[in-house]
Amino acid sequence: QVQLVQSGPEVRKPGASVKVSCQTSGYRFTTSSHIHWVRQAPGQGLEWMGMINTGGGRISSTDRFQGRVTMTRDPSTTTVYLELSRLRSDDTAVYYCATESYGGNDNWGQGTLVTVSS
Amino acid sequence: EIVLTQSPGTLSLSPGERATLSCWASQRISSNYLAWYQQKPGQAPRLLISGASNRATGIPDRFSGSGSGTDFTLTISRLEPEDFAVYYCQHYGNFPWTFGQGTKVEIK
């Protein structure tokens, strides 16, 4: 049974950075497996941010973050990380990690609320 | 980037009624790489359908997906009380993956 457990809520000031972790269990890090990051601003819809290949570390992400997003993984602890820099108020959202199935995202973390406020 | 447009924004129905949700893509989605999710308040999304019409593990058969190309539909044959939620479509055929803006199914 695959489980994803994310780190706790964070509060940051504009311009700062935040790093969210997603620890997996029951999930194998291979060159064929990917973890995705999706965010949801308060009262808004889902926004796909990108994904990391857990085996080789290759990343694909949406252009809208203009180099502010870094995704990494630690195979020794089967944990992936999302770091978002130069935070703005509109980055306030719940950030989810999710595994990739044969179609879409089948297992999700519980979400991490990141609040950006001065 | 493929833009997904969902309709309607809100669907007001009673338990036992049929719900029909639409998702239109700005470009043809290859190999029907289209998924549907259900999300309830305070919860992570739950995968319902992948490949446009294949139910995910444990999803009741009252949920069905159809469509191809640019037009897709999620149908809930008879609404149960636990089905009132927000539903999203997502394409995963190429990067970047994108989501529709969601359809809220609320109790009438």
gemmi code that builds the backbone of each chain (N, CA, C; Angstrom):
import gemmi

chains = {
    "A": [
        ("GLN", (0.849, -1.191, 0.000), (0.000, 0.000, 0.000), (0.885, 1.242, 0.000)),
        ("VAL", (0.690, 2.073, -1.002), (1.506, 3.276, -1.148), (0.949, 4.383, -0.258)),
        ("GLN", (1.839, 5.037, 0.492), (1.440, 6.188, 1.305), (2.427, 7.320, 1.081)),
        ("LEU", (1.890, 8.528, 1.054), (2.706, 9.732, 0.913), (2.414, 10.626, 2.104)),
        ("VAL", (3.450, 10.984, 2.863), (3.278, 11.828, 4.035), (4.098, 13.096, 3.837)),
        ("GLN", (3.408, 14.221, 3.856), (4.053, 15.497, 3.594), (4.410, 16.223, 4.887)),
        ("SER", (5.316, 17.176, 4.769), (5.728, 17.987, 5.910), (4.612, 18.960, 6.295)),
        ("GLY", (4.789, 19.586, 7.447), (3.739, 20.406, 8.018), (3.628, 21.797, 7.407)),
        ("PRO", (2.623, 22.564, 7.859), (2.371, 23.893, 7.297), (3.550, 24.835, 7.505)),
        ("GLU", (3.670, 25.776, 6.568), (4.764, 26.737, 6.582), (4.216, 28.148, 6.396)),
        ("VAL", (4.874, 29.100, 7.031), (4.561, 30.517, 6.826), (5.860, 31.212, 6.418)),
        ("ARG", (5.798, 31.954, 5.357), (6.980, 32.660, 4.849), (6.594, 34.081, 4.461)),
        ("LYS", (7.623, 34.927, 4.457), (7.452, 36.294, 3.978), (7.706, 36.352, 2.479)),
        ("PRO", (7.132, 37.330, 1.798), (7.391, 37.491, 0.366), (8.887, 37.594, 0.099)),
        ("GLY", (9.319, 36.919, -0.976), (10.729, 36.921, -1.342), (11.521, 35.760, -0.761)),
        ("ALA", (10.973, 35.103, 0.251), (11.666, 33.976, 0.879), (11.458, 32.706, 0.049)),
        ("SER", (12.025, 31.606, 0.550), (11.879, 30.296, -0.088), (11.235, 29.325, 0.884)),
        ("VAL", (10.668, 28.268, 0.334), (10.084, 27.212, 1.167), (10.415, 25.871, 0.534)),
        ("LYS", (10.627, 24.865, 1.386), (10.910, 23.519, 0.908), (9.931, 22.559, 1.567)),
        ("VAL", (9.177, 21.852, 0.758), (8.164, 20.908, 1.220), (8.651, 19.498, 0.923)),
        ("SER", (8.488, 18.611, 1.899), (8.913, 17.231, 1.681), (7.721, 16.294, 1.528)),
        ("CYS", (7.957, 15.185, 0.879), (6.933, 14.173, 0.624), (7.604, 12.818, 0.793)),
        ("GLN", (7.384, 12.193, 1.947), (8.021, 10.907, 2.226), (7.089, 9.786, 1.789)),
        ("THR", (7.635, 8.868, 1.005), (6.819, 7.770, 0.489), (7.107, 6.488, 1.246)),
        ("SER", (6.098, 5.621, 1.275), (6.284, 4.266, 1.778), (5.510, 3.328, 0.869)),
        ("GLY", (6.034, 2.121, 0.715), (5.394, 1.181, -0.190), (5.549, 1.554, -1.653)),
        ("TYR", (6.481, 2.430, -1.957), (6.657, 2.949, -3.325), (8.114, 2.814, -3.721)),
        ("ARG", (8.367, 2.257, -4.889), (9.741, 2.044, -5.339), (10.221, 3.198, -6.194)),
        ("PHE", (11.383, 3.690, -5.872), (12.031, 4.704, -6.701), (12.747, 3.984, -7.843)),
        ("THR", (12.235, 4.177, -9.059), (12.843, 3.552, -10.229), (12.884, 4.564, -11.363)),
        ("THR", (13.533, 4.194, -12.448), (13.591, 5.100, -13.599), (12.245, 5.200, -14.298)),
        ("SER", (11.288, 4.351, -13.905), (9.962, 4.390, -14.517), (8.914, 5.051, -13.634)),
        ("SER", (9.312, 5.516, -12.471), (8.328, 6.097, -11.554), (8.528, 7.602, -11.426)),
        ("HIS", (7.412, 8.293, -11.232), (7.428, 9.743, -11.160), (6.560, 10.225, -10.006)),
        ("ILE", (6.995, 11.282, -9.355), (6.185, 11.968, -8.350), (5.865, 13.356, -8.891)),
        ("HIS", (4.604, 13.711, -8.788), (4.136, 14.997, -9.298), (3.815, 15.938, -8.150)),
        ("TRP", (3.856, 17.237, -8.445), (3.442, 18.255, -7.492), (2.291, 19.062, -8.103)),
        ("VAL", (1.260, 19.242, -7.291), (0.055, 19.966, -7.691), (-0.268, 20.935, -6.571)),
        ("ARG", (-0.696, 22.135, -6.891), (-1.058, 23.065, -5.834), (-2.478, 23.573, -6.021)),
        ("GLN", (-3.022, 24.090, -4.932), (-4.402, 24.583, -4.941), (-4.487, 25.801, -4.037)),
        ("ALA", (-4.674, 26.955, -4.656), (-4.857, 28.190, -3.893), (-6.208, 28.145, -3.180)),
        ("PRO", (-6.364, 28.902, -2.112), (-7.615, 28.870, -1.344), (-8.838, 29.120, -2.218)),
        ("GLY", (-9.790, 28.190, -2.185), (-11.027, 28.332, -2.935), (-10.883, 28.181, -4.437)),
        ("GLN", (-9.708, 27.782, -4.901), (-9.454, 27.687, -6.340), (-9.285, 26.236, -6.784)),
        ("GLY", (-9.002, 26.070, -8.076), (-8.847, 24.738, -8.649), (-7.430, 24.206, -8.500)),
        ("LEU", (-7.196, 23.076, -9.144), (-5.912, 22.391, -9.079), (-4.973, 22.907, -10.168)),
        ("GLU", (-3.712, 23.044, -9.809), (-2.708, 23.516, -10.764), (-1.519, 22.557, -10.750)),
        ("TRP", (-1.253, 21.921, -11.890), (-0.104, 21.026, -12.014), (1.174, 21.854, -12.078)),
        ("MET", (2.142, 21.492, -11.231), (3.387, 22.250, -11.190), (4.516, 21.553, -11.946)),
        ("GLY", (4.609, 20.241, -11.798), (5.690, 19.518, -12.445), (5.849, 18.135, -11.864)),
        ("MET", (6.871, 17.417, -12.336), (7.119, 16.077, -11.854), (8.611, 15.770, -11.872)),
        ("ILE", (8.993, 14.827, -11.038), (10.374, 14.375, -10.989), (10.409, 12.869, -11.180)),
        ("ASN", (11.323, 12.420, -12.002), (11.566, 10.992, -12.158), (12.353, 10.531, -10.942)),
        ("THR", (11.813, 9.588, -10.200), (12.437, 9.225, -8.924), (13.729, 8.428, -9.109)),
        ("GLY", (13.906, 7.845, -10.299), (15.128, 7.087, -10.531), (16.286, 7.981, -10.949)),
        ("GLY", (16.082, 8.713, -12.031), (17.163, 9.522, -12.571), (17.140, 10.987, -12.171)),
        ("GLY", (16.044, 11.444, -11.585), (15.970, 12.831, -11.147), (15.563, 13.824, -12.234)),
        ("ARG", (15.234, 13.347, -13.424), (14.815, 14.278, -14.484), (13.511, 14.971, -14.092)),
        ("ILE", (13.444, 16.253, -14.428), (12.299, 17.072, -14.038), (11.593, 17.622, -15.270)),
        ("SER", (10.273, 17.646, -15.216), (9.471, 18.376, -16.191), (8.541, 19.279, -15.391)),
        ("SER", (8.486, 20.544, -15.766), (7.628, 21.460, -15.010), (7.017, 22.490, -15.941)),
        ("THR", (5.983, 23.138, -15.442), (5.334, 24.161, -16.233), (6.186, 25.418, -16.252)),
        ("ASP", (6.110, 26.149, -17.347), (6.941, 27.339, -17.531), (6.560, 28.493, -16.609)),
        ("ARG", (5.324, 28.465, -16.085), (4.838, 29.649, -15.393), (5.617, 29.983, -14.138)),
        ("PHE", (6.406, 29.036, -13.611), (7.153, 29.340, -12.402), (8.524, 29.940, -12.698)),
        ("GLN", (8.863, 30.034, -13.970), (10.051, 30.776, -14.418), (11.278, 30.529, -13.556)),
        ("GLY", (11.644, 29.278, -13.391), (12.870, 28.948, -12.687), (12.792, 29.032, -11.181)),
        ("ARG", (11.617, 29.268, -10.619), (11.491, 29.377, -9.163), (11.315, 28.023, -8.480)),
        ("VAL", (11.057, 26.982, -9.271), (10.767, 25.660, -8.709), (11.981, 24.741, -8.821)),
        ("THR", (12.288, 24.049, -7.731), (13.318, 23.008, -7.732), (12.711, 21.746, -7.138)),
        ("MET", (12.869, 20.653, -7.843), (12.402, 19.358, -7.336), (13.603, 18.438, -7.207)),
        ("THR", (13.698, 17.796, -6.062), (14.782, 16.858, -5.807), (14.232, 15.595, -5.170)),
        ("ARG", (15.075, 14.569, -5.129), (14.640, 13.334, -4.474), (15.818, 12.717, -3.745)),
        ("ASP", (15.507, 11.939, -2.694), (16.505, 11.229, -1.912), (16.115, 9.758, -1.911)),
        ("PRO", (16.718, 8.961, -2.780), (16.347, 7.551, -2.855), (16.592, 6.796, -1.549)),
        ("SER", (17.533, 7.233, -0.739), (17.839, 6.507, 0.499), (16.692, 6.567, 1.502)),
        ("THR", (15.889, 7.617, 1.423), (14.733, 7.759, 2.314), (13.413, 7.754, 1.542)),
        ("THR", (13.468, 7.513, 0.260), (12.301, 7.550, -0.656), (11.460, 8.796, -0.413)),
        ("THR", (12.149, 9.925, -0.366), (11.510, 11.216, -0.126), (11.783, 12.139, -1.304)),
        ("VAL", (10.783, 12.900, -1.686), (10.971, 13.922, -2.708), (10.711, 15.281, -2.080)),
        ("TYR", (11.286, 16.290, -2.701), (11.210, 17.647, -2.169), (10.804, 18.614, -3.264)),
        ("LEU", (10.040, 19.628, -2.857), (9.683, 20.736, -3.723), (10.162, 22.009, -3.043)),
        ("GLU", (10.967, 22.760, -3.728), (11.401, 24.053, -3.206), (10.906, 25.143, -4.146)),
        ("LEU", (10.284, 26.161, -3.566), (9.772, 27.293, -4.335), (10.432, 28.547, -3.786)),
        ("SER", (11.074, 29.299, -4.661), (11.820, 30.482, -4.222), (11.095, 31.759, -4.641)),
        ("ARG", (11.626, 32.891, -4.147), (11.075, 34.222, -4.464), (9.559, 34.212, -4.303)),
        ("LEU", (9.121, 33.771, -3.141), (7.694, 33.597, -2.890), (6.932, 34.914, -3.001)),
        ("ARG", (5.699, 34.786, -3.523), (4.771, 35.915, -3.641), (3.494, 35.543, -2.893)),
        ("SER", (2.658, 36.523, -2.655), (1.416, 36.252, -1.914), (0.529, 35.258, -2.675)),
        ("ASP", (0.589, 35.289, -4.007), (-0.263, 34.365, -4.762), (0.307, 32.944, -4.827)),
        ("ASP", (1.409, 32.705, -4.125), (1.903, 31.328, -3.955), (1.270, 30.659, -2.743)),
        ("THR", (0.461, 31.408, -1.988), (-0.268, 30.821, -0.868), (-1.210, 29.750, -1.407)),
        ("ALA", (-1.013, 28.530, -0.927), (-1.763, 27.398, -1.471), (-1.481, 26.148, -0.649)),
        ("VAL", (-2.280, 25.128, -0.893), (-1.969, 23.782, -0.423), (-1.198, 23.088, -1.526)),
        ("TYR", (-0.061, 22.532, -1.174), (0.801, 21.843, -2.124), (0.687, 20.341, -1.889)),
        ("TYR", (0.386, 19.612, -2.963), (0.231, 18.165, -2.892), (1.317, 17.471, -3.703)),
        ("CYS", (1.801, 16.349, -3.193), (2.584, 15.433, -4.016), (1.690, 14.250, -4.367)),
        ("ALA", (1.996, 13.614, -5.480), (1.156, 12.502, -5.942), (1.965, 11.579, -6.831)),
        ("THR", (1.708, 10.288, -6.728), (2.371, 9.343, -7.614), (1.671, 9.307, -8.957)),
        ("GLU", (2.377, 8.812, -9.938), (1.822, 8.691, -11.282), (1.501, 7.223, -11.539)),
        ("SER", (0.259, 6.985, -11.982), (-0.153, 5.633, -12.337), (-0.047, 5.483, -13.851)),
        ("TYR", (-0.678, 4.455, -14.382), (-0.703, 4.299, -15.833), (-1.521, 5.408, -16.479)),
        ("GLY", (-2.312, 6.095, -15.676), (-3.088, 7.218, -16.176), (-3.409, 8.175, -15.062)),
        ("GLY", (-2.775, 9.319, -15.030), (-3.061, 10.300, -14.008), (-2.299, 10.044, -12.711)),
        ("ASN", (-2.824, 10.608, -11.629), (-2.188, 10.535, -10.321), (-3.062, 9.756, -9.351)),
        ("ASP", (-2.553, 8.591, -8.885), (-3.418, 7.698, -8.128), (-3.260, 7.756, -6.615)),
        ("ASN", (-2.097, 8.131, -6.111), (-1.914, 8.239, -4.665), (-1.450, 9.652, -4.341)),
        ("TRP", (-2.080, 10.254, -3.347), (-1.810, 11.656, -3.018), (-1.378, 11.802, -1.567)),
        ("GLY", (-0.490, 12.786, -1.319), (-0.185, 13.168, 0.041), (-1.353, 13.945, 0.637)),
        ("GLN", (-1.226, 14.261, 1.909), (-2.326, 14.940, 2.607), (-2.342, 16.442, 2.337)),
        ("GLY", (-1.284, 16.939, 1.688), (-1.225, 18.363, 1.384), (-0.457, 19.141, 2.442)),
        ("THR", (0.226, 20.184, 2.001), (0.969, 21.080, 2.885), (0.547, 22.510, 2.588)),
        ("LEU", (0.023, 23.196, 3.583), (-0.375, 24.591, 3.408), (0.842, 25.490, 3.543)),
        ("VAL", (1.090, 26.255, 2.505), (2.145, 27.273, 2.528), (1.469, 28.631, 2.470)),
        ("THR", (1.727, 29.442, 3.477), (1.148, 30.781, 3.553), (2.254, 31.810, 3.370)),
        ("VAL", (2.054, 32.706, 2.426), (3.029, 33.773, 2.167), (2.389, 35.087, 2.593)),
        ("SER", (2.957, 35.687, 3.612), (2.366, 36.912, 4.155), (3.434, 37.746, 4.835)),
        ("SER", (3.316, 39.046, 4.642), (4.263, 39.949, 5.298), (3.823, 40.241, 6.727)),
    ],
    "B": [
        ("GLU", (0.344, 24.422, -24.658), (-0.349, 23.929, -23.471), (-1.820, 23.680, -23.798)),
        ("ILE", (-2.319, 22.518, -23.374), (-3.725, 22.191, -23.615), (-4.573, 22.823, -22.526)),
        ("VAL", (-5.561, 23.597, -22.930), (-6.500, 24.207, -21.983), (-7.752, 23.334, -21.926)),
        ("LEU", (-8.143, 22.978, -20.709), (-9.356, 22.177, -20.484), (-10.442, 23.075, -19.909)),
        ("THR", (-11.616, 23.030, -20.531), (-12.746, 23.830, -20.076), (-13.863, 22.905, -19.633)),
        ("GLN", (-14.283, 23.038, -18.387), (-15.337, 22.181, -17.842), (-16.665, 22.926, -17.791)),
        ("SER", (-17.716, 22.163, -17.987), (-19.059, 22.726, -17.975), (-20.039, 21.719, -17.387)),
        ("PRO", (-21.031, 22.177, -16.599), (-21.188, 23.555, -16.123), (-20.250, 23.831, -14.963)),
        ("GLY", (-20.263, 25.071, -14.486), (-19.460, 25.386, -13.321), (-20.027, 24.756, -12.060)),
        ("THR", (-21.348, 24.778, -11.970), (-22.059, 24.180, -10.837), (-23.253, 23.405, -11.366)),
        ("LEU", (-23.475, 22.241, -10.768), (-24.596, 21.384, -11.140), (-25.397, 21.123, -9.860)),
        ("SER", (-26.647, 21.539, -9.861), (-27.500, 21.355, -8.677), (-28.472, 20.214, -8.941)),
        ("LEU", (-28.299, 19.132, -8.207), (-29.104, 17.929, -8.434), (-29.505, 17.309, -7.106)),
        ("SER", (-30.453, 16.393, -7.170), (-30.913, 15.678, -5.978), (-30.326, 14.270, -5.966)),
        ("PRO", (-30.177, 13.688, -4.772), (-29.723, 12.289, -4.716), (-30.615, 11.398, -5.578)),
        ("GLY", (-29.975, 10.469, -6.274), (-30.709, 9.575, -7.169), (-30.754, 10.052, -8.605)),
        ("GLU", (-30.484, 11.331, -8.832), (-30.483, 11.862, -10.200), (-29.163, 11.537, -10.906)),
        ("ARG", (-29.199, 11.740, -12.214), (-28.038, 11.488, -13.072), (-27.277, 12.791, -13.252)),
        ("ALA", (-25.950, 12.726, -13.163), (-25.107, 13.897, -13.367), (-24.261, 13.700, -14.618)),
        ("THR", (-24.225, 14.725, -15.465), (-23.410, 14.683, -16.676), (-22.487, 15.894, -16.688)),
        ("LEU", (-21.188, 15.640, -16.628), (-20.182, 16.693, -16.571), (-19.359, 16.640, -17.850)),
        ("SER", (-19.054, 17.815, -18.390), (-18.321, 17.893, -19.652), (-16.942, 18.510, -19.483)),
        ("CYS", (-16.047, 18.105, -20.351), (-14.674, 18.622, -20.355), (-14.251, 18.735, -21.811)),
        ("TRP", (-13.929, 19.976, -22.233), (-13.485, 20.202, -23.610), (-12.032, 20.603, -23.630)),
        ("ALA", (-11.275, 20.065, -24.565), (-9.857, 20.356, -24.691), (-9.611, 21.275, -25.874)),
        ("SER", (-8.631, 22.184, -25.707), (-8.306, 23.131, -26.769), (-7.579, 22.467, -27.936)),
        ("GLN", (-7.020, 21.264, -27.691), (-6.362, 20.483, -28.740), (-6.721, 19.019, -28.518)),
        ("ARG", (-6.590, 18.251, -29.572), (-6.863, 16.825, -29.453), (-5.939, 16.194, -28.413)),
        ("ILE", (-6.518, 15.380, -27.538), (-5.736, 14.681, -26.521), (-5.380, 13.306, -27.062)),
        ("SER", (-4.088, 13.087, -27.198), (-3.625, 11.838, -27.802), (-3.938, 10.640, -26.924)),
        ("SER", (-4.307, 9.553, -27.570), (-4.549, 8.280, -26.892), (-5.534, 8.400, -25.734)),
        ("ASN", (-6.410, 9.402, -25.796), (-7.394, 9.603, -24.728), (-6.760, 9.656, -23.340)),
        ("TYR", (-5.649, 10.356, -23.248), (-4.966, 10.491, -21.949), (-5.688, 11.551, -21.108)),
        ("LEU", (-6.879, 11.190, -20.642), (-7.743, 12.112, -19.911), (-8.207, 11.425, -18.632)),
        ("ALA", (-8.056, 12.098, -17.509), (-8.450, 11.540, -16.213), (-9.486, 12.444, -15.555)),
        ("TRP", (-10.253, 11.848, -14.651), (-11.226, 12.580, -13.840), (-10.932, 12.339, -12.361)),
        ("TYR", (-11.124, 13.399, -11.567), (-10.892, 13.332, -10.126), (-12.105, 13.881, -9.384)),
        ("GLN", (-12.281, 13.398, -8.173), (-13.273, 13.919, -7.245), (-12.517, 14.543, -6.071)),
        ("GLN", (-12.959, 15.704, -5.638), (-12.347, 16.314, -4.462), (-13.424, 16.824, -3.511)),
        ("LYS", (-13.303, 16.428, -2.263), (-14.193, 16.907, -1.215), (-13.452, 17.925, -0.364)),
        ("PRO", (-14.178, 18.814, 0.331), (-13.519, 19.871, 1.117), (-12.514, 19.314, 2.101)),
        ("GLY", (-11.324, 19.907, 2.098), (-10.294, 19.511, 3.038), (-9.590, 18.217, 2.711)),
        ("GLN", (-9.885, 17.636, 1.563), (-9.266, 16.368, 1.170), (-8.469, 16.518, -0.114)),
        ("ALA", (-7.538, 15.595, -0.308), (-6.807, 15.526, -1.566), (-7.728, 14.982, -2.652)),
        ("PRO", (-7.429, 15.273, -3.896), (-8.220, 14.688, -4.989), (-8.115, 13.165, -4.992)),
        ("ARG", (-9.134, 12.553, -5.573), (-9.204, 11.090, -5.679), (-9.380, 10.742, -7.142)),
        ("LEU", (-8.524, 9.891, -7.668), (-8.619, 9.481, -9.069), (-9.843, 8.592, -9.274)),
        ("LEU", (-10.695, 8.983, -10.234), (-11.881, 8.199, -10.564), (-11.701, 7.411, -11.859)),
        ("ILE", (-11.245, 8.123, -12.891), (-11.229, 7.598, -14.253), (-9.890, 7.943, -14.901)),
        ("SER", (-9.299, 7.015, -15.629), (-8.137, 7.313, -16.459), (-8.383, 6.754, -17.850)),
        ("GLY", (-7.573, 7.202, -18.809), (-7.776, 6.742, -20.176), (-9.166, 7.050, -20.692)),
        ("ALA", (-9.752, 8.119, -20.192), (-11.077, 8.626, -20.559), (-12.235, 7.767, -20.061)),
        ("SER", (-12.021, 6.446, -19.911), (-13.170, 5.587, -19.601), (-12.873, 4.442, -18.638)),
        ("ASN", (-11.663, 4.360, -18.116), (-11.293, 3.241, -17.240), (-11.382, 3.641, -15.769)),
        ("ARG", (-12.271, 2.973, -15.051), (-12.416, 3.278, -13.633), (-11.187, 2.862, -12.854)),
        ("ALA", (-10.770, 3.714, -11.926), (-9.642, 3.380, -11.053), (-10.099, 2.322, -10.037)),
        ("THR", (-9.123, 1.740, -9.380), (-9.404, 0.682, -8.409), (-10.357, 1.164, -7.321)),
        ("GLY", (-11.417, 0.395, -7.102), (-12.339, 0.692, -6.015), (-13.406, 1.720, -6.324)),
        ("ILE", (-13.432, 2.222, -7.548), (-14.433, 3.242, -7.911), (-15.736, 2.552, -8.302)),
        ("PRO", (-16.861, 2.956, -7.708), (-18.150, 2.301, -8.014), (-18.539, 2.451, -9.474)),
        ("ASP", (-19.314, 1.483, -9.969), (-19.645, 1.489, -11.390), (-20.706, 2.516, -11.762)),
        ("ARG", (-21.215, 3.276, -10.791), (-22.112, 4.379, -11.165), (-21.330, 5.524, -11.814)),
        ("PHE", (-19.994, 5.513, -11.680), (-19.146, 6.500, -12.339), (-18.686, 5.926, -13.685)),
        ("SER", (-18.889, 6.687, -14.751), (-18.400, 6.239, -16.050), (-17.869, 7.434, -16.830)),
        ("GLY", (-16.866, 7.173, -17.656), (-16.282, 8.210, -18.483), (-16.383, 7.830, -19.948)),
        ("SER", (-16.503, 8.839, -20.781), (-16.581, 8.595, -22.221), (-15.978, 9.771, -22.964)),
        ("GLY", (-15.854, 9.605, -24.276), (-15.361, 10.678, -25.119), (-14.021, 10.364, -25.738)),
        ("SER", (-13.625, 11.229, -26.650), (-12.345, 11.086, -27.327), (-12.007, 12.397, -28.024)),
        ("GLY", (-10.748, 12.529, -28.416), (-10.342, 13.728, -29.142), (-10.298, 14.959, -28.266)),
        ("THR", (-11.351, 15.763, -28.362), (-11.402, 16.994, -27.579), (-12.618, 17.073, -26.650)),
        ("ASP", (-13.538, 16.132, -26.759), (-14.779, 16.180, -25.968), (-14.908, 14.963, -25.066)),
        ("PHE", (-15.024, 15.208, -23.772), (-15.073, 14.123, -22.792), (-16.197, 14.364, -21.801)),
        ("THR", (-16.718, 13.266, -21.252), (-17.847, 13.342, -20.336), (-17.645, 12.403, -19.159)),
        ("LEU", (-17.990, 12.886, -17.980), (-18.083, 12.041, -16.782), (-19.554, 11.958, -16.418)),
        ("THR", (-20.046, 10.742, -16.252), (-21.443, 10.532, -15.883), (-21.512, 9.798, -14.550)),
        ("ILE", (-22.350, 10.310, -13.680), (-22.663, 9.612, -12.430), (-24.113, 9.182, -12.567)),
        ("SER", (-24.358, 7.894, -12.660), (-25.681, 7.404, -13.068), (-26.766, 7.737, -12.041)),
        ("ARG", (-26.479, 7.545, -10.774), (-27.439, 7.846, -9.704), (-26.641, 8.420, -8.539)),
        ("LEU", (-26.856, 9.690, -8.278), (-26.072, 10.354, -7.260), (-26.365, 9.811, -5.865)),
        ("GLU", (-25.274, 9.474, -5.184), (-25.350, 9.103, -3.778), (-24.954, 10.323, -2.947)),
        ("PRO", (-25.344, 10.383, -1.672), (-25.013, 11.562, -0.853), (-23.518, 11.869, -0.828)),
        ("GLU", (-22.685, 10.835, -0.887), (-21.234, 11.058, -0.824), (-20.641, 11.550, -2.144)),
        ("ASP", (-21.444, 11.643, -3.198), (-20.933, 12.073, -4.505), (-20.941, 13.585, -4.677)),
        ("PHE", (-21.543, 14.301, -3.735), (-21.589, 15.752, -3.867), (-20.209, 16.308, -3.517)),
        ("ALA", (-19.558, 16.892, -4.525), (-18.145, 17.244, -4.438), (-17.787, 18.073, -5.667)),
        ("VAL", (-16.496, 18.383, -5.801), (-16.001, 19.048, -7.003), (-15.254, 18.023, -7.852)),
        ("TYR", (-15.456, 18.097, -9.155), (-14.852, 17.149, -10.093), (-13.959, 17.899, -11.079)),
        ("TYR", (-12.782, 17.332, -11.297), (-11.813, 17.926, -12.218), (-11.441, 16.934, -13.305)),
        ("CYS", (-11.262, 17.444, -14.513), (-10.629, 16.635, -15.550), (-9.163, 17.071, -15.658)),
        ("GLN", (-8.351, 16.180, -16.183), (-6.901, 16.411, -16.306), (-6.406, 15.684, -17.555)),
        ("HIS", (-5.559, 16.312, -18.322), (-4.915, 15.583, -19.415), (-3.478, 15.274, -19.015)),
        ("TYR", (-2.980, 14.115, -19.467), (-1.629, 13.704, -19.131), (-0.898, 13.159, -20.351)),
        ("GLY", (-1.306, 13.613, -21.535), (-0.702, 13.092, -22.749), (0.672, 13.657, -23.039)),
        ("ASN", (0.898, 14.899, -22.665), (2.196, 15.517, -22.881), (2.359, 16.647, -21.861)),
        ("PHE", (3.579, 17.142, -21.741), (3.821, 18.194, -20.748), (3.539, 19.560, -21.357)),
        ("PRO", (3.019, 20.515, -20.563), (2.611, 20.334, -19.175), (1.234, 19.687, -19.036)),
        ("TRP", (1.092, 18.833, -18.021), (-0.231, 18.350, -17.690), (-1.058, 19.556, -17.235)),
        ("THR", (-2.357, 19.510, -17.471), (-3.211, 20.594, -17.011), (-4.525, 20.031, -16.474)),
        ("PHE", (-5.199, 20.829, -15.649), (-6.503, 20.491, -15.093), (-7.545, 21.466, -15.641)),
        ("GLY", (-8.774, 20.985, -15.720), (-9.888, 21.890, -15.931), (-10.144, 22.675, -14.657)),
        ("GLN", (-11.038, 23.652, -14.738), (-11.287, 24.533, -13.591), (-12.241, 23.935, -12.568)),
        ("GLY", (-12.848, 22.789, -12.912), (-13.698, 22.083, -11.963), (-15.188, 22.309, -12.161)),
        ("THR", (-15.968, 21.298, -11.809), (-17.430, 21.387, -11.755), (-17.859, 20.980, -10.360)),
        ("LYS", (-18.622, 21.848, -9.708), (-19.135, 21.534, -8.392), (-20.507, 20.886, -8.527)),
        ("VAL", (-20.667, 19.711, -7.949), (-21.967, 19.043, -7.919), (-22.526, 19.239, -6.521)),
        ("GLU", (-23.612, 20.019, -6.443), (-24.181, 20.362, -5.141), (-25.593, 19.824, -5.010)),
        ("ILE", (-26.022, 19.700, -3.765), (-27.359, 19.177, -3.485), (-28.401, 20.257, -3.762)),
        ("LYS", (-29.390, 19.862, -4.550), (-30.473, 20.800, -4.884), (-31.462, 20.922, -3.728)),
    ],
}
model = gemmi.Model(1)
for chain_id, residues in chains.items():
    chain = gemmi.Chain(chain_id)
    for i, (resn, *xyz) in enumerate(residues, 1):
        res = gemmi.Residue()
        res.name, res.seqid = resn, gemmi.SeqId(i, " ")
        for name, pos in zip(("N", "CA", "C"), xyz):
            atom = gemmi.Atom()
            atom.name, atom.element = name, gemmi.Element(name[0])
            atom.pos, atom.b_iso = gemmi.Position(*pos), 0.0
            res.add_atom(atom)
        chain.add_residue(res)
    model.add_chain(chain)
structure = gemmi.Structure()
structure.add_model(model)
structure.setup_entities()
